[in-house]
Amino acid sequence: MSTQQSPQGITDDLDRLLAVLPAAVSAALAGGPQREQLLEVVLDLGRVPEARYPGRVVELGERPIERGDLAAVVERLGAFGGDNRAGIERTLHRISAIRNRSGEIVGLTCRVGRAVFGTVAMVRDLLDAGRSLLLMGRPGVGKTTALREIARVLADELGKRVVVIDTSNEIAGDGDIPHPAIGRARRMQVARPELQHQVMIEAVENHMPEVIVIDEIGTELEALAARTIAERGVVLVATAHGNALDNLIKNPTLSDLVGGIQSVTLGDEEARRRRTQKTVLERAAEPTFPLAVEMHSRGRWLVHTDVAATVDALLRGQAARPQVRELGEDGRVHIQHDRPPAAPAGSRVVAGGAGPVRPRPAAHPLAVPGGMASPAALEPFTTVPAVPPGAARPPTPLRVYGAGIPSRLLEQVVRARCLPAQVVAELDAADVVLSVRQQLGRDPQVRRRARELGLPILVIKSTALPQLQRALERLLERHRGGASPTPEPVAGDDPHGAMEECRLAVEQVVLATGQPVELLPRSEEIRRMQAELAARYRLRTAVFGRGEEQRLRVFPA
């Protein structure tokens, strides 16, 4: 799908920035063939000045910067604010200072500010929806540029009452008169950065805006102010640092922007149904921003049209499937909807880029290692050509079913270590079962079904990430060698394994934490031996369950 063509236009007032720089630096840049790609100029005391372009850095001359050069630049600028930023009146350029311990300026970063017209085409349809929009991305990806044009379109084309909260004068430029790039939108300046949340509330109370535009929400107070504004019926358009929605979920300061995260204790039946631990993370409230955009580059954006549903899926360990919007060379916006593309004929679907997967039901596709910040991880599936006859086939990913282990933890280890493994949601789709020690006792049908399928079971002591990593690496080593993984000696009625299970449970759980522990179902003779071992530690025991499911529970003294 593609939208109408939207030609881009750029205005940068670059000559006004060159006029405040040292003469030698200005002369080196004035005749540059790629001045339209210039991002920033760096002036550091005692070093040769540098010009930064996309993907490269160019030294300007051979003479290092002296204190007099920095003093001359500062003299031509306005006063620096509390955030160590200054500007050039009626332009979008930003100059940031680096100071020494005495407060003297020893470095300047002169960023080129450009008003780019046409980028709003990527989200033009979202502006008509009248819902709050959050832009995310790494520094320098173009969040402020997009925010500036969104303010103009809302004010001029849609006729909204727009107020821009311009903390660093970066959206509407330096000086008292806003830059024409924001159109008819009004601008409120902020005296000190720490007062931004107060100015946000003041804008709502005093100026009756329909839309408030904010750059860089970065503190808890600003996040709370944003929620207050949204609950008053005012539309918010804001930016926040973070490559992906997942980053905001993990950020305790800003998580309220996407609904906040809280710990919830599930009932036994619900935990068993979800196949998770009883304590899980869930979204606490409705998101402040129901729409979110991840800006991975200037021409590739990911759009979450339902932030609440995306956050819920991420907290359950599922993959986010946003729309992928790309700006083509012809100026058209191409939209790929959030559905996995069908594999072409002669191809096999790969999860995690690890190799071809044998078809099994209910398998969780894993993102490419590197997380959502990587452009390669934006599609839920990757296709690779079928292996030619006679060629060596890549190793088949090991399908792992976690009993009592949250899928998100296993997937986190797989992504972090780039392991050729796949986490599956159904026992029938697995090659091996990985379980925590107590889960097989709580859910004996898992062990019974695994025996019927001939699946080996590896039991670990806890769900700590290092233990999960070691367990997966051990399973993969045996999988590559063609042998079945050898479980820890706890399953079945092996007397040595049963006694070792009891000893570890007593020493590492009952004595260490003071909590009772339930062992795996065993025969009557094995349970008697385990009870005698527990008695040596002066601990009480009792038998629970019926028939083949009878098991010993050990209580603290």
C-alpha positions in Angstrom: 0.0 0.0 0.0 1.3 3.5 -0.8 -0.1 7.0 -0.2 0.1 10.0 -2.4 3.4 11.6 -3.3 4.6 14.3 -0.9 7.6 16.3 -2.2 9.9 17.6 0.5 11.3 21.0 0.9 14.1 22.2 3.2 15.1 25.6 4.6 18.1 25.8 6.9 19.4 29.5 7.1 22.9 27.9 7.1 24.6 31.2 6.3 23.5 32.7 9.6 25.1 29.9 11.5 28.3 30.2 9.5 28.4 33.9 10.3 28.9 33.2 14.1 31.6 30.6 13.6 35.4 31.4 13.4 36.4 32.8 10.0 38.5 29.8 9.1 35.8 27.3 10.0 33.2 29.4 8.1 35.3 29.6 5.0 35.9 25.8 5.0 32.2 25.1 5.2 30.9 27.8 2.9 32.3 26.2 -0.3 31.6 22.6 0.8 29.8 20.5 -1.9 27.6 18.8 0.7 26.6 21.6 2.9 23.0 20.6 2.7 23.9 17.4 4.6 25.8 19.1 7.4 24.5 18.0 10.8 26.7 19.9 13.3 30.0 21.6 13.8 32.1 20.7 16.9 34.5 23.3 18.4 36.6 21.9 21.3 39.4 23.8 23.0 42.8 22.6 21.8 41.4 20.4 19.0 40.9 20.8 15.3 37.3 21.8 14.5 35.1 19.0 13.0 32.1 19.0 10.7 29.8 16.0 11.1 27.8 14.6 8.2 25.7 11.4 8.1 28.1 8.5 8.7 31.3 10.5 8.6 33.4 13.3 10.2 35.5 15.9 8.4 38.3 17.9 10.0 38.2 21.6 9.1 41.8 22.9 8.6 44.8 22.1 10.8 44.7 24.8 13.5 43.3 23.9 16.9 40.6 26.0 18.5 41.8 28.6 21.0 40.0 30.3 23.9 39.7 33.4 21.8 37.8 31.5 19.1 35.3 30.2 21.6 34.9 33.6 23.2 34.2 35.2 19.8 31.5 32.7 19.0 29.8 33.1 22.4 29.8 36.9 22.1 27.8 36.7 18.8 25.2 34.4 20.4 22.4 35.1 22.9 22.7 34.1 26.5 23.0 30.4 27.4 20.1 29.0 29.4 20.0 26.6 32.3 20.4 23.7 29.9 23.6 25.2 28.4 21.9 25.9 25.1 21.7 29.1 23.1 20.4 30.0 19.6 20.4 32.5 16.8 17.3 34.6 16.7 14.7 33.7 14.1 16.6 30.5 13.1 16.4 26.9 14.2 20.1 26.4 14.9 21.1 25.2 18.4 24.5 25.8 20.1 25.2 23.7 23.2 28.1 24.4 25.5 30.5 22.2 27.4 32.0 23.8 30.5 34.9 23.0 32.8 34.7 22.8 36.6 35.0 26.6 36.9 32.1 27.1 34.6 34.1 28.3 31.6 33.1 27.2 28.1 35.7 24.8 26.7 33.6 23.3 23.8 30.6 24.1 21.6 28.3 21.8 19.6 26.7 23.8 16.8 23.8 21.8 15.4 22.2 22.8 12.1 18.4 23.3 12.5 16.3 22.7 9.4 12.7 23.1 8.6 11.8 20.1 6.5 8.5 20.2 4.8 7.0 16.9 3.7 7.9 14.5 6.5 4.4 14.7 8.0 3.1 12.6 5.1 4.4 9.6 7.1 1.7 10.2 9.7 -0.7 12.5 8.0 -3.6 10.1 8.4 -3.0 9.8 12.2 -3.4 13.6 12.7 -7.0 13.4 11.4 -7.8 10.9 14.1 -7.6 13.5 16.9 -5.7 11.2 19.3 -2.5 11.9 21.2 0.7 10.9 19.4 4.1 10.0 20.8 7.3 10.0 18.7 10.3 7.9 19.8 13.8 7.5 18.4 17.4 8.0 19.1 18.9 11.5 19.1 19.4 12.9 15.7 16.8 10.8 13.9 14.6 13.8 13.2 12.0 13.8 16.0 12.0 17.6 16.5 11.9 18.2 12.8 8.8 16.0 12.5 7.3 17.6 15.6 7.8 21.1 14.1 5.9 20.2 10.9 3.1 18.4 12.7 2.5 21.6 14.7 2.3 23.6 11.4 -0.1 21.1 9.8 -2.4 21.0 12.8 -2.5 24.8 13.1 -2.7 25.8 9.4 -4.3 22.9 7.6 -6.6 21.4 10.3 -7.4 24.7 12.0 -6.6 23.6 15.5 -5.6 25.8 18.4 -2.0 24.6 18.9 0.4 25.6 21.7 4.0 24.6 21.5 5.9 24.2 24.8 9.4 25.2 23.6 11.8 24.5 26.5 15.0 24.9 24.6 13.7 27.1 21.7 14.5 24.2 19.4 11.1 23.8 17.9 10.3 27.5 17.0 13.8 29.0 17.1 15.5 31.5 19.3 14.1 35.0 20.0 10.6 36.3 20.9 9.1 35.8 17.4 8.5 32.1 16.5 10.0 30.6 13.3 7.6 30.4 10.4 8.1 26.7 10.3 5.4 26.2 13.0 2.8 28.2 11.1 0.0 29.8 13.1 0.8 27.6 16.2 1.6 29.7 19.4 4.8 29.2 21.3 5.3 29.2 25.1 8.9 29.5 26.2 10.2 27.9 29.4 12.5 29.9 31.7 14.3 26.8 33.1 14.1 23.2 31.9 12.9 21.9 35.3 9.8 24.1 35.0 8.5 22.4 31.8 5.8 20.5 33.5 4.4 23.7 35.1 4.3 25.5 31.8 2.5 22.5 30.3 -0.3 22.8 32.9 -0.3 26.6 32.5 -0.9 26.3 28.8 -4.1 24.3 29.4 -5.4 26.5 32.1 -4.7 29.9 30.5 -4.8 29.5 26.7 -7.5 26.9 25.8 -5.5 24.8 23.4 -6.9 21.9 21.4 -3.4 20.5 20.9 -0.2 20.8 22.9 3.1 20.0 21.3 6.0 19.1 23.6 9.6 18.1 22.8 11.5 15.6 25.0 9.3 14.4 27.8 12.0 13.1 30.2 11.0 13.4 33.8 8.3 11.8 36.0 6.7 15.2 36.6 6.4 15.8 32.9 4.9 12.4 32.4 2.3 13.1 35.1 1.6 16.5 33.6 1.0 14.8 30.2 -1.5 12.4 31.7 -3.3 15.3 33.5 -3.5 17.2 30.2 -4.8 14.2 28.3 -7.5 13.5 30.9 -8.7 17.1 30.3 -9.5 16.3 26.7 -6.5 18.0 25.1 -4.6 16.2 22.4 -0.9 15.8 23.0 1.9 15.4 20.4 5.3 14.8 22.1 8.7 13.2 21.7 10.6 10.9 24.1 14.0 9.3 23.9 14.0 5.6 23.3 14.4 3.4 20.3 11.2 1.4 20.8 8.1 1.1 22.8 9.8 -1.7 24.8 12.3 0.9 26.1 9.5 3.0 27.6 8.0 -0.1 29.3 11.3 -0.7 31.0 11.8 2.9 31.9 10.2 3.5 35.4 10.3 7.3 34.8 8.4 7.3 31.5 6.4 4.0 31.7 3.2 6.0 32.6 3.2 7.4 29.1 2.2 3.9 27.8 -0.1 3.0 30.8 2.4 2.2 33.6 3.4 -1.2 34.8 2.2 -3.0 37.9 2.9 -6.4 39.5 -0.2 -8.6 39.7 -0.7 -11.9 41.6 -2.8 -14.4 39.6 -4.9 -17.2 40.9 -3.8 -20.8 40.5 -6.1 -21.5 37.6 -5.3 -18.4 35.7 -1.5 -18.9 36.2 -1.9 -22.5 35.0 -3.9 -21.3 32.0 -1.3 -18.7 31.0 1.5 -21.1 31.8 3.3 -18.4 33.8 4.4 -17.7 37.4 1.7 -16.4 39.7 3.3 -13.0 39.9 3.2 -11.2 36.5 3.5 -7.7 35.1 0.5 -6.0 33.6 -0.5 -2.6 32.3 -1.8 -0.4 35.1 -3.9 2.1 33.2 -4.9 3.4 29.8 -1.9 4.9 27.9 -1.5 8.6 27.8 -0.6 8.3 24.2 -2.9 5.8 22.3 -0.7 6.2 19.2 3.1 5.8 19.1 5.7 6.0 16.3 9.2 4.5 16.4 11.5 6.5 14.1 14.3 4.2 13.1 15.5 6.4 10.4 14.3 9.5 8.5 12.6 7.3 6.0 11.5 4.3 8.0 8.9 4.6 10.8 7.0 2.0 12.8 3.5 3.0 13.8 1.6 1.4 16.7 -2.0 2.2 16.1 -3.1 0.6 19.4 -0.5 1.2 22.1 -2.6 -0.5 24.8 -2.7 -3.8 22.8 1.0 -3.6 22.0 2.0 -3.1 25.6 -0.2 -6.0 26.7 1.4 -8.2 24.1 5.0 -7.2 25.1 4.3 -7.9 28.8 3.1 -11.4 27.8 6.3 -12.1 25.9 4.7 -11.8 22.5 6.2 -9.9 19.6 5.0 -6.4 18.7 3.6 -6.1 15.1 3.4 -2.5 14.2 2.8 -1.0 10.8 6.0 -0.4 8.8 6.0 2.9 6.9 8.8 3.7 4.5 9.4 6.9 2.4 10.4 5.8 -1.1 12.7 7.6 -3.5 9.6 8.7 -5.4 8.3 10.5 -2.4 5.5 8.1 -1.8 4.9 6.5 1.6 4.7 2.7 1.5 2.7 1.0 4.3 3.2 -2.6 5.3 0.4 -3.6 7.6 1.1 -5.5 10.8 0.6 -9.0 9.4 3.4 -11.5 8.8 4.2 -11.8 5.1 3.6 -15.1 3.4 6.6 -17.1 2.6 7.2 -17.3 -1.2 7.3 -20.7 -2.9 10.5 -22.6 -2.3 11.2 -20.8 0.9 11.0 -21.7 4.6 10.0 -19.4 7.4 12.7 -18.7 9.9 12.2 -17.5 13.5 15.0 -15.3 14.9 17.1 -15.7 11.8 18.5 -18.9 13.2 17.6 -21.3 10.4 14.7 -23.1 8.8 11.9 -24.2 11.2 10.0 -27.4 10.9 6.3 -26.7 10.8 4.7 -27.1 14.2 1.6 -25.4 15.6 1.5 -22.5 18.0 5.1 -21.5 17.8 6.2 -18.0 19.0 8.2 -16.1 16.3 11.2 -14.5 17.8 12.5 -11.1 16.8 16.0 -10.9 15.2 18.7 -10.6 17.9 19.3 -7.0 18.8 15.8 -6.1 19.8 13.3 -3.7 18.2 15.9 -1.0 17.7 17.3 -3.1 14.8 15.6 -2.4 11.5 16.0 -6.1 10.7 13.8 -7.0 13.7 10.8 -5.0 12.4 9.3 -7.9 10.3 8.0 -10.7 12.5 9.3 -13.3 10.0 12.3 -13.5 7.7 12.4 -15.7 4.6 15.4 -17.5 3.2 15.7 -19.6 0.0 15.3 -23.3 0.3 18.6 -25.2 0.6 19.8 -26.5 -2.8 20.1 -30.3 -3.2 23.4 -31.5 -2.0 24.2 -28.4 0.0 24.8 -28.4 3.7 21.7 -27.5 5.6 21.9 -24.9 8.4 21.3 -26.2 11.9 17.7 -26.6 12.8 16.6 -24.4 15.7 15.9 -26.3 18.9 12.2 -25.9 20.0 12.0 -25.4 23.7 8.9 -25.6 25.9 9.2 -23.8 29.3 7.3 -25.4 32.1 6.9 -22.7 34.8 9.3 -20.4 33.0 7.9 -17.2 31.4 8.3 -17.2 27.7 9.6 -13.6 27.8 12.6 -14.7 29.9 13.5 -17.5 27.5 13.1 -15.2 24.5 15.3 -12.6 26.2 18.1 -15.1 26.6 17.7 -16.3 23.0 17.9 -12.8 21.6 20.7 -11.6 23.9 22.9 -14.6 23.2 21.8 -15.1 19.5 21.0 -18.7 20.2 19.6 -21.0 17.5 16.5 -21.8 19.6 12.8 -21.2 19.4 10.4 -20.9 22.3 7.1 -22.7 21.7 3.8 -22.4 23.5 2.6 -26.0 23.2 4.2 -29.1 24.4 3.4 -31.0 21.2 5.5 -28.5 19.3 8.7 -28.9 21.4 11.9 -30.9 21.0 12.7 -30.6 24.7 11.1 -29.4 28.0 12.9 -27.0 30.3 11.3 -26.8 33.7 12.0 -25.3 37.1 12.3 -27.8 39.9 8.8 -27.3 41.5 6.8 -27.0 38.3 6.7 -30.7 37.5 5.2 -31.4 41.0 2.5 -28.7 40.6 1.7 -29.8 37.0 2.3 -33.5 36.7 0.5 -33.8 33.4 3.4 -32.0 31.8 5.8 -34.8 32.8 3.3 -37.4 31.8 2.7 -35.9 28.3 6.5 -35.4 27.8 7.0 -39.1 28.5 4.3 -40.0 25.9 6.0 -37.8 23.3 9.5 -39.0 24.2 10.7 -35.5 25.1 13.7 -35.2 27.4 13.2 -32.9 30.4 15.9 -30.7 31.8 15.2 -29.4 35.3 16.8 -26.2 36.7 16.7 -24.7 40.1 15.4 -21.2 39.3 14.5 -18.8 36.4 17.5 -16.6 36.9 18.8 -15.5 33.5 22.3 -17.0 34.1 20.7 -20.4 34.8 18.5 -20.1 31.8 21.5 -19.2 29.6 23.5 -22.2 30.8 20.6 -24.6 30.4 19.9 -23.5 26.8 23.5 -23.7 25.9 23.7 -27.2 27.3 20.6 -28.2 25.4 21.9 -26.7 22.2 25.3 -28.4 22.6 23.6 -31.8 22.9 21.2 -30.9 20.1 24.0 -30.1 17.7 25.7 -33.4 18.7 22.6 -35.4 17.9 22.2 -36.6 21.4 19.2 -36.1 23.7 19.8 -33.7 26.5 20.4 -35.5 29.8 18.1 -34.1 32.5 19.2 -33.5 36.0 18.7 -36.7 38.1 15.3 -35.8 39.5 12.7 -37.3 37.2 11.4 -40.9 37.5 12.0 -43.2 40.5 15.8 -43.3 40.4 16.8 -43.5 44.1 20.0 -41.5 43.7 18.2 -38.8 41.7 15.3 -38.7 44.2 17.7 -38.3 47.2 19.7 -35.6 45.4 16.4 -33.7 44.6 15.5 -33.9 48.3 18.9 -32.8 49.5 19.0 -29.8 47.2 15.4 -28.8 48.0 16.1 -28.9 51.8 19.4 -27.0 51.7 18.6 -24.4 49.0 14.9 -23.8 49.7 13.7 -24.9 53.1 16.8 -24.1 55.2 17.8 -21.0 53.1 14.4 -19.3 52.7 12.2 -20.9 55.5 9.6 -21.9 52.9 8.1 -25.4 52.5 8.9 -27.3 49.3 7.1 -30.0 47.4 9.1 -32.8 45.7 8.2 -34.7 42.6 5.7 -37.6 42.7 7.6 -40.8 43.8 6.9 -44.4 44.9 6.2 -45.2 48.5 9.7 -46.6 49.1 11.3 -43.5 47.6 9.1 -41.2 49.7 10.1 -43.1 52.8 13.8 -42.6 52.0 13.3 -38.9 51.4 11.4 -38.5 54.7 14.3 -40.1 56.5 16.7 -37.7 54.9 14.6 -34.7 55.8 14.4 -36.0 59.4 18.2 -35.8 59.6 17.8 -32.1 59.1 15.2 -32.0 61.9 12.5 -31.1 59.4 8.8 -32.2 59.2 7.3 -33.9 56.2 3.9 -35.0 54.9 2.5 -36.8 51.9 0.1 -35.1 49.5 -1.7 -36.3 46.4 -3.4 -39.6 45.3 -2.3 -42.7 43.5 0.7 -42.1 41.2 0.7 -38.4 42.1 1.6 -38.9 45.7 4.5 -36.7 46.7 6.4 -35.5 49.8 6.2 -32.0 51.1 9.0 -30.8 53.4 8.2 -28.1 56.0 10.7 -25.8 57.9 11.4 -26.7 61.5 
